Amino acid sequence: MIRLCLALFLACLALAAPAGAQGRGDSVRIKPVQIAIREGPGTGFPAVATVYKGDELPVLQSRGNWLLVAVRRGGGKVEGWLNAAFAEEVEQDRGRPGRNWPDRGGWTDERPGRDGAPHWDRDSPWPPQGGSGSSSPSWQPEVTGAPDRFAGAAALSAAFRTDAQLLSLSPEGYESRYGGVLGYGLEGGDRANAAWEALRPETLAAGTDAARFRRVPRLYFDIGADDPFFEGTAALHVALRDAGLRHRFRVTEGGHDWPFWRGALEEALRHADAVLTRGYGE
């Protein structure tokens, strides 16, 4: 199933590996709450292990925007590929994140808004974490863990699944979408574990600082009325609303397909422009 999630405030970002993380002996620190590492350098490869925020991993080699890292699991070593956007270089003295990331050619307005957040930080990628198709939104770890690095996000047809949809996934569908996040080989109610609870809309909303969303609707969701993920995305909207997190939630005719995405793209771009240019009246 095709999924289209757009991090439109980072539209000019060209994801690149850290300049210092090119050879054996360098290390990187994981930025998201959790993310899968894969058998090969791409999201089409199966996950081999899950790494967590703050983990420092040695870099064995790099290929384009992907880093081959090693992690200890079960008394042994597991090697897997990680997108460099989700890591920061660790300096040799281990005191600070690396400063020698390359210039990615994007524009940045370093003047903060009234809530102290920049309008764009090119070191803050938004692609979904936790594996292809997972419903883990990346705004939450960015806002709670690195609030100065988050400007906003837009998602078309975001794949937020309900409990029923999670439990009804085939073993193959579950493994490819959630195995690296919730655990491999789970069936039935075992899938609704503590890791899944952490991804529930209510949990995510409760862990986000509402003050950062008081003036600006940094999050934008557009979903088709006939989209199979409508119910899950609507539940996210209700959780954000009840938590006082200002956002935009738009429902239009359509399904989970290209005709809907083409029609929804223009308004999503307008949202990105408003976040970047203070069009929401900061």
KOLMAR-410628 format. One record per residue (C-alpha): residue number from 1; residue in one letter; x, y, z. Coordinates in nm, 4 decimals, decimal comma, m for minus. Example, Ala and Ser with C-alpha at 12.3 -4.5 7.8 and 13.67 -1.06 7.14 Angstrom:
KOLMAR-410628
<tigu k="1" r="A" c1="1,2300" c2="m0,4500" c3="0,7800"/>
<tigu k="2" r="S" c1="1,3670" c2="m0,1060" c3="0,7140"/>
//
This chain:
KOLMAR-410628
<tigu k="1" r="M" c1="0,0000" c2="0,0000" c3="0,0000"/>
<tigu k="2" r="I" c1="0,1335" c2="0,3346" c3="m0,0994"/>
<tigu k="3" r="R" c1="0,1802" c2="0,5858" c3="0,1778"/>
<tigu k="4" r="L" c1="0,2569" c2="0,9508" c3="0,1216"/>
<tigu k="5" r="C" c1="0,3905" c2="1,1502" c3="0,4133"/>
<tigu k="6" r="L" c1="0,5416" c2="1,4865" c3="0,3333"/>
<tigu k="7" r="A" c1="0,7803" c2="1,6756" c3="0,5550"/>
<tigu k="8" r="L" c1="0,7134" c2="1,9917" c3="0,3627"/>
<tigu k="9" r="F" c1="0,8969" c2="2,2315" c3="0,5893"/>
<tigu k="10" r="L" c1="1,2116" c2="2,0409" c3="0,4924"/>
<tigu k="11" r="A" c1="1,1370" c2="2,0379" c3="0,1215"/>
<tigu k="12" r="C" c1="1,4794" c2="2,1753" c3="0,0342"/>
<tigu k="13" r="L" c1="1,6677" c2="1,9318" c3="0,2529"/>
<tigu k="14" r="A" c1="1,9038" c2="1,6894" c3="0,0831"/>
<tigu k="15" r="L" c1="1,9711" c2="1,4195" c3="0,3398"/>
<tigu k="16" r="A" c1="2,3415" c2="1,3565" c3="0,3714"/>
<tigu k="17" r="A" c1="2,5732" c2="1,1560" c3="0,5902"/>
<tigu k="18" r="P" c1="2,7784" c2="1,3405" c3="0,8522"/>
<tigu k="19" r="A" c1="3,1067" c2="1,4547" c3="0,7059"/>
<tigu k="20" r="G" c1="3,2995" c2="1,2863" c3="0,9848"/>
<tigu k="21" r="A" c1="3,1078" c2="0,9564" c3="0,9728"/>
<tigu k="22" r="Q" c1="3,2730" c2="0,8201" c3="0,6602"/>
<tigu k="23" r="G" c1="3,5015" c2="0,5515" c3="0,7880"/>
<tigu k="24" r="R" c1="3,5718" c2="0,2925" c3="1,0515"/>
<tigu k="25" r="G" c1="3,6276" c2="0,4397" c3="1,3966"/>
<tigu k="26" r="D" c1="3,3614" c2="0,7138" c3="1,3860"/>
<tigu k="27" r="S" c1="3,0467" c2="0,6991" c3="1,5953"/>
<tigu k="28" r="V" c1="2,6972" c2="0,8426" c3="1,5715"/>
<tigu k="29" r="R" c1="2,4252" c2="0,9045" c3="1,8289"/>
<tigu k="30" r="I" c1="2,0623" c2="0,8079" c3="1,7543"/>
<tigu k="31" r="K" c1="1,8163" c2="1,1005" c3="1,7506"/>
<tigu k="32" r="P" c1="1,4610" c2="0,9507" c3="1,7324"/>
<tigu k="33" r="V" c1="1,2988" c2="0,7684" c3="2,0243"/>
<tigu k="34" r="Q" c1="1,3467" c2="0,4440" c3="1,8335"/>
<tigu k="35" r="I" c1="1,4163" c2="0,3338" c3="1,4781"/>
<tigu k="36" r="A" c1="1,4967" c2="0,0140" c3="1,2941"/>
<tigu k="37" r="I" c1="1,8293" c2="m0,0604" c3="1,1288"/>
<tigu k="38" r="R" c1="1,8104" c2="m0,2662" c3="0,8102"/>
<tigu k="39" r="E" c1="1,9842" c2="m0,5404" c3="0,6176"/>
<tigu k="40" r="G" c1="2,0712" c2="m0,3018" c3="0,3360"/>
<tigu k="41" r="P" c1="2,0966" c2="0,0735" c3="0,2619"/>
<tigu k="42" r="G" c1="1,7295" c2="0,1450" c3="0,1915"/>
<tigu k="43" r="T" c1="1,3793" c2="0,1245" c3="0,3401"/>
<tigu k="44" r="G" c1="1,2987" c2="m0,1724" c3="0,1179"/>
<tigu k="45" r="F" c1="1,5329" c2="m0,3980" c3="0,3177"/>
<tigu k="46" r="P" c1="1,3974" c2="m0,5861" c3="0,6216"/>
<tigu k="47" r="A" c1="1,4794" c2="m0,4601" c3="0,9698"/>
<tigu k="48" r="V" c1="1,7401" c2="m0,6500" c3="1,1692"/>
<tigu k="49" r="A" c1="1,7285" c2="m0,4651" c3="1,5026"/>
<tigu k="50" r="T" c1="1,5851" c2="m0,1602" c3="1,6778"/>
<tigu k="51" r="V" c1="1,8032" c2="0,1177" c3="1,8203"/>
<tigu k="52" r="Y" c1="1,6990" c2="0,3891" c3="2,0607"/>
<tigu k="53" r="K" c1="1,7458" c2="0,7594" c3="2,1278"/>
<tigu k="54" r="G" c1="2,0889" c2="0,8316" c3="2,2701"/>
<tigu k="55" r="D" c1="2,2480" c2="0,5052" c3="2,1577"/>
<tigu k="56" r="E" c1="2,6059" c2="0,5629" c3="2,0375"/>
<tigu k="57" r="L" c1="2,6962" c2="0,3254" c3="1,7569"/>
<tigu k="58" r="P" c1="3,0224" c2="0,2727" c3="1,5668"/>
<tigu k="59" r="V" c1="3,0101" c2="0,3435" c3="1,1942"/>
<tigu k="60" r="L" c1="3,1621" c2="0,0662" c3="0,9859"/>
<tigu k="61" r="Q" c1="3,1065" c2="0,2226" c3="0,6439"/>
<tigu k="62" r="S" c1="2,8779" c2="0,4594" c3="0,4555"/>
<tigu k="63" r="R" c1="2,6927" c2="0,4435" c3="0,1264"/>
<tigu k="64" r="G" c1="2,5225" c2="0,7618" c3="0,0107"/>
<tigu k="65" r="N" c1="2,2887" c2="0,8748" c3="0,2908"/>
<tigu k="66" r="W" c1="2,3130" c2="0,5402" c3="0,4714"/>
<tigu k="67" r="L" c1="2,5508" c2="0,4293" c3="0,7464"/>
<tigu k="68" r="L" c1="2,6411" c2="0,0729" c3="0,8371"/>
<tigu k="69" r="V" c1="2,6428" c2="0,0609" c3="1,2177"/>
<tigu k="70" r="A" c1="2,6882" c2="m0,2117" c3="1,4768"/>
<tigu k="71" r="V" c1="2,4824" c2="m0,2769" c3="1,7896"/>
<tigu k="72" r="R" c1="2,5183" c2="m0,5424" c3="2,0604"/>
<tigu k="73" r="R" c1="2,2224" c2="m0,7785" c3="2,0911"/>
<tigu k="74" r="G" c1="2,1971" c2="m1,1029" c3="2,2864"/>
<tigu k="75" r="G" c1="2,5671" c2="m1,1183" c3="2,3677"/>
<tigu k="76" r="G" c1="2,6637" c2="m1,0735" c3="2,0032"/>
<tigu k="77" r="K" c1="2,6959" c2="m0,8003" c3="1,7443"/>
<tigu k="78" r="V" c1="2,4319" c2="m0,7083" c3="1,4874"/>
<tigu k="79" r="E" c1="2,5188" c2="m0,4907" c3="1,1892"/>
<tigu k="80" r="G" c1="2,2565" c2="m0,2859" c3="1,0076"/>
<tigu k="81" r="W" c1="2,2071" c2="0,0179" c3="0,7881"/>
<tigu k="82" r="L" c1="2,0744" c2="0,3464" c3="0,9271"/>
<tigu k="83" r="N" c1="1,9691" c2="0,6588" c3="0,7379"/>
<tigu k="84" r="A" c1="2,2133" c2="0,9339" c3="0,8392"/>
<tigu k="85" r="A" c1="1,9244" c2="1,1783" c3="0,8884"/>
<tigu k="86" r="F" c1="1,8387" c2="1,0013" c3="1,2125"/>
<tigu k="87" r="A" c1="2,1830" c2="1,0308" c3="1,3701"/>
<tigu k="88" r="E" c1="2,4298" c2="1,2951" c3="1,4782"/>
<tigu k="89" r="E" c1="2,8045" c2="1,2593" c3="1,4813"/>
<tigu k="90" r="V" c1="2,9717" c2="1,2019" c3="1,8171"/>
<tigu k="91" r="E" c1="3,2938" c2="1,3933" c3="1,8617"/>
<tigu k="92" r="Q" c1="3,5970" c2="1,2027" c3="1,9773"/>
<tigu k="93" r="D" c1="3,5810" c2="1,3585" c3="2,3236"/>
<tigu k="94" r="R" c1="3,2184" c2="1,2329" c3="2,3506"/>
<tigu k="95" r="G" c1="3,1261" c2="1,5648" c3="2,4999"/>
<tigu k="96" r="R" c1="2,9079" c2="1,7152" c3="2,2281"/>
<tigu k="97" r="P" c1="2,7349" c2="1,6199" c3="1,9065"/>
<tigu k="98" r="G" c1="2,9542" c2="1,6780" c3="1,6039"/>
<tigu k="99" r="R" c1="2,9638" c2="2,0221" c3="1,4467"/>
<tigu k="100" r="N" c1="3,0986" c2="1,9257" c3="1,1047"/>
<tigu k="101" r="W" c1="2,7799" c2="1,8300" c3="0,9240"/>
<tigu k="102" r="P" c1="2,7920" c2="1,9494" c3="0,5635"/>
<tigu k="103" r="D" c1="2,6047" c2="2,2507" c3="0,4380"/>
<tigu k="104" r="R" c1="2,2922" c2="2,1001" c3="0,2864"/>
<tigu k="105" r="G" c1="2,2144" c2="2,3910" c3="0,0639"/>
<tigu k="106" r="G" c1="1,8869" c2="2,4862" c3="0,2283"/>
<tigu k="107" r="W" c1="1,7485" c2="2,8150" c3="0,3519"/>
<tigu k="108" r="T" c1="1,7107" c2="2,8841" c3="0,7187"/>
<tigu k="109" r="D" c1="1,5623" c2="3,1704" c3="0,9116"/>
<tigu k="110" r="E" c1="1,7440" c2="3,1625" c3="1,2431"/>
<tigu k="111" r="R" c1="1,5254" c2="3,4273" c3="1,4030"/>
<tigu k="112" r="P" c1="1,3076" c2="3,2393" c3="1,6535"/>
<tigu k="113" r="G" c1="0,9337" c2="3,2836" c3="1,6717"/>
<tigu k="114" r="R" c1="0,7583" c2="3,4001" c3="1,9846"/>
<tigu k="115" r="D" c1="0,7590" c2="3,0492" c3="2,1266"/>
<tigu k="116" r="G" c1="1,1354" c2="3,0233" c3="2,0761"/>
<tigu k="117" r="A" c1="1,1261" c2="2,7793" c3="1,7853"/>
<tigu k="118" r="P" c1="1,3045" c2="2,8463" c3="1,4565"/>
<tigu k="119" r="H" c1="1,1014" c2="2,8499" c3="1,1397"/>
<tigu k="120" r="W" c1="1,3211" c2="2,5823" c3="0,9942"/>
<tigu k="121" r="D" c1="1,6213" c2="2,3836" c3="1,1061"/>
<tigu k="122" r="R" c1="1,7875" c2="2,1877" c3="0,8299"/>
<tigu k="123" r="D" c1="1,9436" c2="1,9463" c3="1,0823"/>
<tigu k="124" r="S" c1="1,6000" c2="1,8187" c3="1,1823"/>
<tigu k="125" r="P" c1="1,4580" c2="1,5561" c3="0,9420"/>
<tigu k="126" r="W" c1="1,0948" c2="1,4537" c3="0,9668"/>
<tigu k="127" r="P" c1="1,0666" c2="1,1272" c3="0,7740"/>
<tigu k="128" r="P" c1="0,8649" c2="0,8748" c3="0,9709"/>
<tigu k="129" r="Q" c1="1,0665" c2="0,6519" c3="1,1974"/>
<tigu k="130" r="G" c1="1,0306" c2="0,2964" c3="1,3123"/>
<tigu k="131" r="G" c1="1,0071" c2="0,1354" c3="0,9702"/>
<tigu k="132" r="S" c1="0,8006" c2="0,1754" c3="0,6570"/>
<tigu k="133" r="G" c1="0,4330" c2="0,2020" c3="0,7295"/>
<tigu k="134" r="S" c1="0,4565" c2="0,2464" c3="1,1046"/>
<tigu k="135" r="S" c1="0,2289" c2="0,5014" c3="1,2646"/>
<tigu k="136" r="S" c1="0,4939" c2="0,6672" c3="1,4759"/>
<tigu k="137" r="P" c1="0,4942" c2="1,0430" c3="1,4135"/>
<tigu k="138" r="S" c1="0,8345" c2="1,2010" c3="1,4441"/>
<tigu k="139" r="W" c1="0,7184" c2="1,5361" c3="1,5709"/>
<tigu k="140" r="Q" c1="0,6869" c2="1,4054" c3="1,9251"/>
<tigu k="141" r="P" c1="1,0516" c2="1,3089" c3="1,9906"/>
<tigu k="142" r="E" c1="1,1677" c2="1,6251" c3="1,8124"/>
<tigu k="143" r="V" c1="0,9432" c2="1,8481" c3="2,0252"/>
<tigu k="144" r="T" c1="1,0071" c2="1,6778" c3="2,3571"/>
<tigu k="145" r="G" c1="1,3719" c2="1,5844" c3="2,2983"/>
<tigu k="146" r="A" c1="1,4962" c2="1,8710" c3="2,0810"/>
<tigu k="147" r="P" c1="1,2313" c2="2,1442" c3="2,0695"/>
<tigu k="148" r="D" c1="1,4642" c2="2,3988" c3="1,9117"/>
<tigu k="149" r="R" c1="1,4945" c2="2,1753" c3="1,6054"/>
<tigu k="150" r="F" c1="1,1290" c2="2,1491" c3="1,5092"/>
<tigu k="151" r="A" c1="0,9331" c2="2,3910" c3="1,2938"/>
<tigu k="152" r="G" c1="0,6357" c2="2,1962" c3="1,1653"/>
<tigu k="153" r="A" c1="0,5128" c2="1,9072" c3="0,9540"/>
<tigu k="154" r="A" c1="0,2444" c2="1,8151" c3="0,7041"/>
<tigu k="155" r="A" c1="0,1141" c2="1,4665" c3="0,6260"/>
<tigu k="156" r="L" c1="m0,1206" c2="1,3484" c3="0,3548"/>
<tigu k="157" r="S" c1="m0,2949" c2="1,0170" c3="0,4221"/>
<tigu k="158" r="A" c1="m0,0893" c2="0,9493" c3="0,7336"/>
<tigu k="159" r="A" c1="m0,1024" c2="0,5771" c3="0,8152"/>
<tigu k="160" r="F" c1="m0,2281" c2="0,5878" c3="1,1746"/>
<tigu k="161" r="R" c1="m0,3729" c2="0,2461" c3="1,2409"/>
<tigu k="162" r="T" c1="m0,6369" c2="0,1494" c3="1,4945"/>
<tigu k="163" r="D" c1="m0,5968" c2="m0,1463" c3="1,7299"/>
<tigu k="164" r="A" c1="m0,8219" c2="m0,3534" c3="1,5056"/>
<tigu k="165" r="Q" c1="m0,6090" c2="m0,2753" c3="1,2001"/>
<tigu k="166" r="L" c1="m0,2909" c2="m0,3649" c3="1,3859"/>
<tigu k="167" r="L" c1="m0,4299" c2="m0,6993" c3="1,4990"/>
<tigu k="168" r="S" c1="m0,5685" c2="m0,7825" c3="1,1548"/>
<tigu k="169" r="L" c1="m0,2360" c2="m0,7398" c3="0,9717"/>
<tigu k="170" r="S" c1="m0,1020" c2="m1,0567" c3="0,8146"/>
<tigu k="171" r="P" c1="0,2235" c2="m1,1904" c3="0,9641"/>
<tigu k="172" r="E" c1="0,4115" c2="m1,0603" c3="0,6609"/>
<tigu k="173" r="G" c1="0,2426" c2="m0,7200" c3="0,6770"/>
<tigu k="174" r="Y" c1="0,3066" c2="m0,6909" c3="1,0479"/>
<tigu k="175" r="E" c1="0,6727" c2="m0,7895" c3="1,0201"/>
<tigu k="176" r="S" c1="0,7446" c2="m0,5369" c3="0,7447"/>
<tigu k="177" r="R" c1="0,5630" c2="m0,2494" c3="0,9152"/>
<tigu k="178" r="Y" c1="0,5967" c2="m0,3035" c3="1,2893"/>
<tigu k="179" r="G" c1="0,8435" c2="m0,5821" c3="1,3564"/>
<tigu k="180" r="G" c1="1,1300" c2="m0,3424" c3="1,4203"/>
<tigu k="181" r="V" c1="0,9155" c2="m0,1272" c3="1,6494"/>
<tigu k="182" r="L" c1="0,6898" c2="m0,3612" c3="1,8456"/>
<tigu k="183" r="G" c1="0,8865" c2="m0,6856" c3="1,8189"/>
<tigu k="184" r="Y" c1="0,9100" c2="m0,9637" c3="1,5659"/>
<tigu k="185" r="G" c1="0,6901" c2="m1,2705" c3="1,5528"/>
<tigu k="186" r="L" c1="0,3979" c2="m1,1253" c3="1,7499"/>
<tigu k="187" r="E" c1="0,0409" c2="m1,2257" c3="1,6771"/>
<tigu k="188" r="G" c1="m0,3003" c2="m1,1230" c3="1,8045"/>
<tigu k="189" r="G" c1="m0,3193" c2="m0,9264" c3="2,1271"/>
<tigu k="190" r="D" c1="0,0543" c2="m0,9638" c3="2,1885"/>
<tigu k="191" r="R" c1="0,1067" c2="m0,6886" c3="1,9329"/>
<tigu k="192" r="A" c1="m0,0749" c2="m0,4343" c3="2,1538"/>
<tigu k="193" r="N" c1="0,2184" c2="m0,4188" c3="2,3939"/>
<tigu k="194" r="A" c1="0,3869" c2="m0,1342" c3="2,5802"/>
<tigu k="195" r="A" c1="0,5614" c2="m0,0147" c3="2,2640"/>
<tigu k="196" r="W" c1="0,2244" c2="0,0146" c3="2,0914"/>
<tigu k="197" r="E" c1="0,0818" c2="0,1998" c3="2,3912"/>
<tigu k="198" r="A" c1="0,3619" c2="0,4549" c3="2,3507"/>
<tigu k="199" r="L" c1="0,2419" c2="0,5208" c3="1,9938"/>
<tigu k="200" r="R" c1="m0,1233" c2="0,5791" c3="2,0826"/>
<tigu k="201" r="P" c1="m0,2522" c2="0,9297" c3="2,0015"/>
<tigu k="202" r="E" c1="m0,3344" c2="0,9984" c3="2,3660"/>
<tigu k="203" r="T" c1="0,0161" c2="0,9004" c3="2,4787"/>
<tigu k="204" r="L" c1="0,1869" c2="1,1073" c3="2,2111"/>
<tigu k="205" r="A" c1="m0,0295" c2="1,4109" c3="2,2821"/>
<tigu k="206" r="A" c1="0,0292" c2="1,3845" c3="2,6563"/>
<tigu k="207" r="G" c1="0,4065" c2="1,3806" c3="2,6042"/>
<tigu k="208" r="T" c1="0,4139" c2="1,6932" c3="2,3881"/>
<tigu k="209" r="D" c1="0,4585" c2="2,0445" c3="2,5258"/>
<tigu k="210" r="A" c1="0,1377" c2="2,2301" c3="2,4398"/>
<tigu k="211" r="A" c1="0,3093" c2="2,5673" c3="2,4841"/>
<tigu k="212" r="R" c1="0,4974" c2="2,5127" c3="2,1593"/>
<tigu k="213" r="F" c1="0,1686" c2="2,4807" c3="1,9699"/>
<tigu k="214" r="R" c1="m0,0206" c2="2,7647" c3="2,1344"/>
<tigu k="215" r="R" c1="0,0229" c2="3,0236" c3="1,8575"/>
<tigu k="216" r="V" c1="0,1125" c2="2,8220" c3="1,5501"/>
<tigu k="217" r="P" c1="m0,0617" c2="2,5095" c3="1,4131"/>
<tigu k="218" r="R" c1="0,2674" c2="2,3384" c3="1,3378"/>
<tigu k="219" r="L" c1="0,1063" c2="2,0050" c3="1,2467"/>
<tigu k="220" r="Y" c1="m0,1128" c2="1,9597" c3="0,9404"/>
<tigu k="221" r="F" c1="m0,3052" c2="1,6429" c3="0,8505"/>
<tigu k="222" r="D" c1="m0,5178" c2="1,5910" c3="0,5411"/>
<tigu k="223" r="I" c1="m0,7049" c2="1,2629" c3="0,5025"/>
<tigu k="224" r="G" c1="m0,9576" c2="1,1340" c3="0,2519"/>
<tigu k="225" r="A" c1="m1,3054" c2="1,0563" c3="0,3825"/>
<tigu k="226" r="D" c1="m1,2738" c2="0,7053" c3="0,2378"/>
<tigu k="227" r="D" c1="m0,9131" c2="0,6483" c3="0,3407"/>
<tigu k="228" r="P" c1="m0,8675" c2="0,3242" c3="0,5378"/>
<tigu k="229" r="F" c1="m0,6620" c2="0,5228" c3="0,7909"/>
<tigu k="230" r="F" c1="m0,9314" c2="0,7865" c3="0,8445"/>
<tigu k="231" r="E" c1="m1,0400" c2="0,6514" c3="1,1836"/>
<tigu k="232" r="G" c1="m0,6885" c2="0,6403" c3="1,3232"/>
<tigu k="233" r="T" c1="m0,6021" c2="0,9884" c3="1,1975"/>
<tigu k="234" r="A" c1="m0,9284" c2="1,1257" c3="1,3335"/>
<tigu k="235" r="A" c1="m0,8432" c2="0,9773" c3="1,6732"/>
<tigu k="236" r="L" c1="m0,5102" c2="1,1597" c3="1,6584"/>
<tigu k="237" r="H" c1="m0,6925" c2="1,4846" c3="1,5805"/>
<tigu k="238" r="V" c1="m0,9212" c2="1,4395" c3="1,8826"/>
<tigu k="239" r="A" c1="m0,6257" c2="1,3601" c3="2,1111"/>
<tigu k="240" r="L" c1="m0,4337" c2="1,6680" c3="1,9944"/>
<tigu k="241" r="R" c1="m0,7427" c2="1,8873" c3="2,0287"/>
<tigu k="242" r="D" c1="m0,8197" c2="1,7649" c3="2,3796"/>
<tigu k="243" r="A" c1="m0,4567" c2="1,8176" c3="2,4829"/>
<tigu k="244" r="G" c1="m0,4665" c2="2,1797" c3="2,3649"/>
<tigu k="245" r="L" c1="m0,2197" c2="2,1228" c3="2,0812"/>
<tigu k="246" r="R" c1="m0,3105" c2="2,3592" c3="1,8021"/>
<tigu k="247" r="H" c1="m0,2996" c2="2,1894" c3="1,4606"/>
<tigu k="248" r="R" c1="m0,4865" c2="2,1631" c3="1,1324"/>
<tigu k="249" r="F" c1="m0,7019" c2="1,8639" c3="1,0472"/>
<tigu k="250" r="R" c1="m0,8606" c2="1,8570" c3="0,7040"/>
<tigu k="251" r="V" c1="m1,0972" c2="1,5960" c3="0,5606"/>
<tigu k="252" r="T" c1="m1,1838" c2="1,5955" c3="0,1919"/>
<tigu k="253" r="E" c1="m1,3398" c2="1,3508" c3="m0,0491"/>
<tigu k="254" r="G" c1="m1,1084" c2="1,0764" c3="m0,1641"/>
<tigu k="255" r="G" c1="m0,9209" c2="0,7636" c3="m0,0668"/>
<tigu k="256" r="H" c1="m0,5630" c2="0,6523" c3="m0,0098"/>
<tigu k="257" r="D" c1="m0,4511" c2="0,7131" c3="m0,3660"/>
<tigu k="258" r="W" c1="m0,2776" c2="0,9489" c3="m0,6064"/>
<tigu k="259" r="P" c1="m0,5903" c2="1,1423" c3="m0,7130"/>
<tigu k="260" r="F" c1="m0,6418" c2="1,2459" c3="m0,3516"/>
<tigu k="261" r="W" c1="m0,2746" c2="1,3302" c3="m0,2968"/>
<tigu k="262" r="R" c1="m0,2577" c2="1,5454" c3="m0,6107"/>
<tigu k="263" r="G" c1="m0,5622" c2="1,7423" c3="m0,5009"/>
<tigu k="264" r="A" c1="m0,4389" c2="1,7822" c3="m0,1428"/>
<tigu k="265" r="L" c1="m0,0819" c2="1,8855" c3="m0,2205"/>
<tigu k="266" r="E" c1="m0,1474" c2="2,2548" c3="m0,2854"/>
<tigu k="267" r="E" c1="m0,2991" c2="2,3247" c3="0,0560"/>
<tigu k="268" r="A" c1="m0,0250" c2="2,1253" c3="0,2273"/>
<tigu k="269" r="L" c1="0,2323" c2="2,3445" c3="0,0536"/>
<tigu k="270" r="R" c1="0,0456" c2="2,6534" c3="0,1702"/>
<tigu k="271" r="H" c1="0,0774" c2="2,5233" c3="0,5257"/>
<tigu k="272" r="A" c1="0,4511" c2="2,4725" c3="0,4802"/>
<tigu k="273" r="D" c1="0,4849" c2="2,8253" c3="0,3451"/>
<tigu k="274" r="A" c1="0,2892" c2="2,9693" c3="0,6391"/>
<tigu k="275" r="V" c1="0,5111" c2="2,7885" c3="0,8911"/>
<tigu k="276" r="L" c1="0,8290" c2="2,9059" c3="0,7217"/>
<tigu k="277" r="T" c1="0,7240" c2="3,2667" c3="0,6626"/>
<tigu k="278" r="R" c1="0,5202" c2="3,3398" c3="0,9785"/>
<tigu k="279" r="G" c1="0,2010" c2="3,3342" c3="0,7752"/>
<tigu k="280" r="Y" c1="0,0106" c2="3,2121" c3="1,0791"/>
<tigu k="281" r="G" c1="0,0760" c2="3,5430" c3="1,2525"/>
<tigu k="282" r="E" c1="0,3503" c2="3,4642" c3="1,5041"/>
//
